[in-house]
């Protein structure tokens, strides 16, 4: 795949993630969760801008032609079902992480390579945050005060 195409795919993935997190913010109908997803939107916007800058640096005389319909993936997702949207969001983060790793692997510029690897790691962190939200939704993740366990593990 041509590097220009990989950049295009990365930027489109960031825009799709932004759209997805905006949908998630509405899906949960909870102020704290809405703030969490709006924060993720902001991170993805930063990634998009940085990738656009990398593209412009590497291909200064080129323009990017993005797909017209970047919301098409969301059409099959029940936005009122937070579990389904979270699972989809996790898969999107994995995809974007792989795109960044591929771009980094192909890059000759060490600064660019380093930045792309950093983005890949940030996508892993986003995935972990989403997974924690999914666990909370399932009631798996329970927050507790460790002092509550005092004496339970002693013999």
C-alpha positions in Angstrom: 0.0 0.0 0.0 1.3 3.4 -0.9 2.3 5.7 2.0 -0.2 8.4 0.9 -3.0 5.9 1.2 -1.8 4.8 4.7 -1.8 8.4 5.8 -5.3 8.9 4.3 -6.5 5.8 6.1 -5.0 7.0 9.4 -6.7 10.4 9.2 -10.0 8.8 8.3 -9.7 6.4 11.2 -9.1 9.4 13.6 -12.2 11.2 12.2 -14.2 8.0 12.5 -13.1 7.6 16.1 -14.1 11.2 16.8 -17.6 10.5 15.4 -17.8 7.3 17.4 -16.9 9.0 20.7 -19.4 11.7 20.1 -22.0 9.0 19.6 -20.8 7.2 22.7 -21.1 10.5 24.7 -24.8 10.7 23.7 -25.4 6.9 24.1 -24.6 6.7 27.8 -26.7 9.7 28.9 -24.4 10.3 31.9 -22.5 13.5 32.5 -19.3 11.8 33.8 -19.2 9.4 30.9 -20.0 12.1 28.4 -17.0 14.1 29.6 -14.8 11.0 29.3 -15.8 10.4 25.7 -15.5 14.1 24.9 -12.0 14.0 26.2 -11.3 11.0 23.8 -12.7 13.1 21.0 -10.2 15.8 21.8 -7.3 13.3 21.8 -8.4 12.0 18.4 -8.6 15.5 17.0 -5.0 16.1 18.1 -3.9 12.8 16.4 -5.7 13.8 13.2 -4.0 17.2 13.2 -0.5 15.7 13.8 -1.0 13.1 11.1 -2.1 15.8 8.7 1.1 17.7 9.6 3.2 14.6 9.0 1.6 14.1 5.6 2.1 17.7 4.6 5.8 17.5 5.7 6.4 14.3 3.7 4.2 15.2 0.7 4.3 19.0 0.6 2.9 19.3 -2.9 0.0 16.8 -2.4 -3.5 17.1 -1.1 -5.4 14.4 0.7 -8.7 13.3 -0.7 -10.7 11.7 2.1 -13.8 9.5 1.7 -17.0 11.4 1.5 -18.9 9.2 4.0 -16.9 8.7 7.2 -20.0 7.7 9.3 -20.9 4.7 7.2 -19.5 2.3 9.8 -21.8 3.7 12.5 -25.0 2.8 10.5 -24.9 -0.8 11.6 -24.2 0.1 15.3 -27.1 0.5 17.7 -26.0 3.8 19.3 -28.5 3.3 22.1 -26.6 0.1 23.0 -23.5 1.3 24.9 -22.1 -2.2 25.0 -22.2 -2.7 21.3 -20.7 0.8 20.6 -17.9 0.2 23.2 -17.0 -3.1 21.6 -16.9 -1.5 18.2 -14.8 1.4 19.6 -12.3 -1.1 21.0 -11.9 -2.7 17.6 -11.4 0.7 16.0 -8.6 1.6 18.4 -6.9 -1.7 17.5 -7.2 -0.9 13.8 -5.8 2.6 14.3 -2.9 1.3 16.4 -2.0 -1.1 13.6 -2.1 1.7 11.0 0.3 3.8 13.1 2.7 0.9 13.6 2.7 0.2 9.8 3.4 3.9 9.1 6.2 3.9 11.7 7.7 0.8 10.2 7.8 2.4 6.8 9.1 5.7 7.9 12.8 6.7 7.3 12.6 9.8 9.5 13.3 8.9 13.2 11.2 11.8 14.6 8.2 10.8 12.5 8.8 7.1 13.4 8.9 8.0 17.1 5.7 10.1 16.9 3.8 7.4 15.1 4.9 4.8 17.7 3.8 7.2 20.4 0.4 7.5 18.7 0.1 3.7 18.5 0.8 3.4 22.2 -1.8 6.1 22.9 -4.4 4.1 20.9 -3.6 1.1 23.2 -4.3 3.4 26.2 -7.6 4.5 24.6 -8.5 0.8 24.1 -7.7 0.1 27.8 -9.9 3.0 28.9 -12.7 1.8 26.6 -12.3 -1.8 28.0 -12.6 -0.4 31.5 -15.8 1.3 30.6 -17.1 -1.9 29.1 -16.2 -3.8 32.3 -18.0 -1.1 34.4 -21.1 -1.6 32.1 -21.0 -5.3 32.8 -20.5 -4.8 36.5 -17.1 -6.6 36.4 -15.0 -3.7 37.4 -15.8 -2.8 41.0 -14.1 0.1 42.7 -13.4 -0.4 46.4 -11.3 0.9 49.2 -8.4 -1.5 49.8 -8.7 -1.0 53.5 -12.0 -2.9 53.2 -9.9 -6.0 52.6 -7.8 -5.7 55.7 -7.8 -9.0 57.5 -9.3 -11.0 54.7 -5.9 -12.1 53.3 -4.2 -12.8 56.6 -3.7 -16.3 57.9 
